[in-house]
Amino acid sequence: MKSLLPIFAFLLLLHSTPSSAQQQTFNKRMHLGFPSTVFTSIIATDSCYYVTGIITDSVPPYNDASIFIKFTLDGEPELVKALRDTVVSYSTWAPVLQGISEGNLLLSGQSRDSTTKAILIKYNTLGDTLFTRRYENYGQDGLFIKLKAMAVDEAQSQYLLATEEVESESLNDADVVMTKIGENGEILWRKRLTSNNLNEIPHSAISWQDGSFIIGAQFNNTIVADFNYTCRDYLFAVDSAGNIEWQYLSPAGELRRGATALSPAGDGGLVVASGRGEEFNINPSRNGLRWHSGLVYKLDAQQQLEWEVEFIEPLPNSFYNRFNKIIRASDGSGYLAAGLFVQGIPESLEADLSGWLVKVSPDGDSLWSRALRFFEPQDPYYWHHLYDIKETADGGYIMVGQ
């Protein structure tokens, strides 16, 4: 029997600078009448905000469902629609909602009935579902598949899905599978990136020049090792036919979180959000991994490291962090990354989970780091997590999460 935990989604609008006194700001928490609600993606226009996320249905068996909301610029919901079913669940966790041709919107995630599948959902701006396409594991129907990222080639009206998959029941290491999709959801091609005894886990994807795409991922050996872990950022570009054009691996000997978010730099370079970690002892049989800092770095047009900046919060017992999204400020002032960090509460099994927002200059200087958290004692289930951030028409920034 499933138990229902109340989770509130939130919508947060901030000034771009402290002097922006005339800009409107708000911070709104809401569940929209559902037992649990999480906002995971947002698109900002000059007249409204489009948001998608996940709800827990109020009807047994309480399946996950995808939600579409249109907000006014004041942060008030004026349209709410849910894609839900008593047999099929819909989970759209990744911050991947994107506008496409003819004013429509595209979202990806995963669904489950008897098996798990990746899904692609096309909406109009009224939240009507124009189509839903479902994609099985590339190697064998019914095997593990998890949607991790999506990118849109607007010029060709084509889309790339990056999924984490296993190849067979006997080979259960994770692989990156790329699926290129046509305008109507048809599969154009699928490619698998695989290696023996290593996990290749995709985290992010963006469209690039001339129909190419860049995928951000992580290599790790956690499937075969209990000590001496290898965790490296892995980035690669593929052309319009899925052929690898270049690859980048972070330095050996460093434990990296994976390339969890990407942003074009505007000069042919690429800005990457990741993190650093450390190995620690759990018991004589195995070690664990602790992700203690955030990392933002830039690769130039030849995929050489140009700069990097590390964010280490001055907090005790910090053991987990993740940047979910990074964007480039339109005024050229730098890059903003949003996510969360977690610190353990001393002498307790509980943890404090805070939304996290940082800004980096175009030259790689740390400008500031901000935490979004409760200052009064709260139920341990109340916490902040930023999934997506977008710039608004007036130069501010709007974020969604839980």
N, C-alpha and C positions, 0 to 999 in steps of 0.2 A: 504494500500500500504506500502510495506517495504521500509525503507530508508537504504542506505548502508553507514556504518561508516568505514573508513580505519583503520585497525588494523594490525600492523606488528608483526610477530613472530621474536624471536631472539635466537641465539645460542651463548653460552658464555663458553670459556675454560679458566681456571685459573690454576696458579701454585699451587702445594700442600704446598710449604713453600716459604718464601721470598728469600731463597738462591738458589731456583731452576732456575738459570739464563739461563740454556740451554733449558728449556722447552718452547715450542711454546704456545702462548696464542692468543686468538682472541675474539672479541665481534661483532657479525654480526646481523643486522636487515634486514629482507626481507619479501616480501609478495608473491613472486613466481608467480606473474601475476594474483592473485585473489584479489577481493575487500577487503577481510579481512582474515587474516591467524594467527592461534595460534598454537604453538608447545606445546604439553602436555606430551609427553613421549619420552624417549631416551634409546637406548642400545648402549654401547660403546664396540667395539672390537679392536683388535690390527691392523686392516686394514681399518676400516671405522666406521661410526656412522649411526644407523638406528633411524629415528625419525618419530613419528606419531603426528597427531594433527587434527585441524578442520579448514575448510575454509568455507566462504560464496560463494556459486556458483554464477558465473557471468550471469547465465541464469535464467530468471524468472521461478518460484516464489522465487528465491534466497534462496533455501534450504541450511541448513547446510550439509556439506559433510565431510567425513574422508579423510585425506591425508597421504600418505606414502612417505618418502624421504630417500634416501641413500646419505650420505655426505662423502666426502673424509676426511682424517685426518686434512686437512687444512680448513675444514668448507665450502667447495664448494659443492653445490648440483650436483650430477651426475645422479640421477634418481628421478623423481617425478611422482607419480600416485595418482589419486583421485577416491574414491568410492562415486559416486554421482548419484542422480536420480531426475527427476522432480516431482515425486510423494512422494518418501520416503526420509526423512532426516536422516542423520547419525551424531551423536554427541559423540565424544570420549574425554571427558574432564579429566577423571581420569588418573593419571600417572601410568598406569598398563601394558604397553607393556613388554612382557617377551619372552625370547627365550625358545623353547621347542625342542622335539626330532626331529631328521633328519634335523636340521638346520633351522626349520621353526619358525615363530613368531606368538604370540597370543595377541590379543587386545580385549577389551570389552568396551561397552558403551551403548547407547540407540538409538533407531530409532523411527520415527513417520510417520505413514500415517494417517489412520482414528483413530488409537489408538497408545499409546506409549508402546514400548516393550524394554526389555533389549536385547542386541545383543552380539554375540561372533564372532569375525572375525579371521580367520587363513590365514596368508600370507606366501609365500616363500620369500627368500631374494631379489627377483627381484620385490617385491611389488605386485605380482599376488595374487588375492584373491582365496584361495583354497576352503574355504567355509564361508558362513555367516549363523549363526543360530539366530533365534529370539525367545524370551520367553515372554509370557504374564504374567500379574499379577497372583500370585499363587491362590488367592481366586476367582477371577472373571475376565474374559477377558474384557479388556477395562478400568479397574480401574487403578489408579495411580501406576506407578512403575518407579524407578530411580536407575540405576546402580551406586554404590558408590565405590566398591572395587572388586579386583580379586586376587586369589592366585593360584599357580601352584604346584601340587605334581608331580615333574619330574619323580620320581621312578615309579609311577603308570600311568603316562600320563593322569592324571585326574585334573580337575580344579574346583575351588569354586568361585561362584559369590555371592557377598553380595549386596542385593538390599534393598532400602527403599520402602515400599509398604503400602497401606491401605487395610484393610481386607474386608470392604464392604462399600457401600455408606452411611450407617448409622453410621459406626464406622470409622471415618476418622483420628484417631490417627495413627502416623507412626509406623510401625513394621520393625524389621530386618527379612528378608527372605534369607535363605541360599539355594543355588541350586548347587548341585554337578553334574558336567558334565563329560561325558566320552570323549575319545580321538577324536571321530568323531562328538562331539557336542550333543550327546544324553543325556537326563536327567537321572541321576542315582537315585537321591532322592531330595526332597525339604522339608525344615523345616521352620516353622515360630516361631519367638520369640516374644511374645506379653504380654502386661499387660494393665489393664484398666486405662484410663485417663493419660497415659504417652506416650510420643514419645520415641521410641527406634530407633536411627538413626545410621546406620553403616557409618564408615568413612575409614576404612583400614582393610587389611587382609594379613596374611602371612602363608605359609606352615610351619609346625612344625615337631616334631618327629613322626615316625611310622604312617604316613598318616593322622595325625591330622592337624588342622588349628587353628589359633588364629584370632579373629575378634576384632577390636577396634571400639567403638561406643560411643554414648552419650545418657544418660537418661535426659529428660527434661519434665517439666509440662506446657510448653507454650501454649499447646492446650486448657487448662482449666483455666489458671491463667493469670491475668493481673498485679499482684503484687506478691511479695514474691516468686520469681522464684526458681526452683530447676533445676540445670544443673550439672550433674556428669559424669566423665569419667566412661565408662563401658567396661570391657574387659572380654572375655570368650574364652575358648578353646573347640573345638568339636573333637571327634574321627572320624575315617574314615566312620562311619555310621551316623554321625550327632548328637551323644549323647554328652551333655555338660559334660566336665571333670572338669573344675573349672571356677570360676567367680571372678572378682575383681571390686569393686566400689571405686571411690575416696571418700575422707572424706565428710560427710554431712556438710553443712554450707559453703562450697566453691563453687563458680560458675566456672565450668570448660568448656573448649571449646569442649571437646570430644577428644578421642584418634585418632587424624587425621593421624598419621603415626607411623609405628612400625619397629623395627630392632632387630634381634637376637643379644644378647650380646656376644655370643661365649663361655660362661661359664654356659649355661642353663638358664640364665636370659633374660629379655626382656627390651629393651629401648623404651620409649614411648614419642612421641611429642604431646603436648596439648597446653593449654593456660589458663590464669585466666581472670576473668571478674568482672564487678560490675553492679549493678542495678541502674538505674537513672530515674528520673521523666520526663515523656514526657508531660503529662497533668493530670488533676484530675481523668481521667478514666483509665489510664494505665501507667505502667513504661516500660522502654526499657532495653536492655542489651548492655554493652560496653565491648569489648574484648581488654584489654589494655596491656597485656604482653604475652610473649611466655614462655612455660614451657617444660622442658625435664626432665624425671625421669626414674629411673631403678627399676624394680621389680626383685627380685632374683628368683631362681628356685621354691620356695614355694609361689611365688606371694606376698612377703613381700616387702615393700618399702625400698630400699637400699640407694638411694640418689635422690635428685631433685635439679634443678637449674632453676631459673627464670630470664628471660631476659626482663627488663623494659627499653625501650629506653628513653633517656633524651630529649624527644621531647614534646612540648605542643600539646594538643588537639588530642592525639593519641586515636583512638576509635575502631580499628579493627585490628586483626592480625590472621594469620593462617600459620602453618607449613604444607606443602603439602607432604614432603618426608623427611625421615631421613635414613642415611646410616652409616655403620661402616667402618672406615678407615682400609685398609688392613695392614697398618704398625703398628696397635695397638695404634695409637696416640689419638683415641677418636671417636666421632660421629659428623657428619655434618647434620644440618637440614636446609631446604630451603623452602621459602614461600614468604609472603609479609606482610608489615604493612602499615597502613593508618593513616595519621594525617590530621585533618581539617585545612583549611587555614583560619586564623582569618578574621572576617568581610566578609566572603564569603561563598557561598554554595558549593564551590569547595573543592577538597581534593587532597593531595599529596600521591600517591600510589607508594611505593618503594619495589623493590625486597629485600629479606632479607635472609641472610646466616649467620649461627652461628656455632660455634664449641665448643664441650664439651669434657673434658678429660675422660678417662676410670673411674675415681673416682668421676666424677660429678662436676668438677671445670669448670667454664666459662672461655674459652680460648680467644675467641674474637667474635665480632658481626659486620657484615658488611652490609651496605645498598647499593643497586644498584639503582641509581636515576639520573635524569637530573639535572645539576647544572645551566643551562641557562634557562630562561623563555621559556615554551613550551605551546602548545595548551593543554587545560585541559584534552583532551582525550588521551594524551601521558603519559603512565605510565608503570611501570615494575611489573611483577608478575612471580615468579619462580614456575614452576609446578613440575619439575623433576630434579634430580641430580644423576650422576653416576661417579664412579672413572674411570680414563683412564689408559691405559697400562703403561704410563710413570709416574704414581703416581699423576697426576693432577686430576682436577674435571671438568666435563662438565655439563652445565645446559641448560635447554630450558624453554621458557615461552613466554610472550608477553610484 
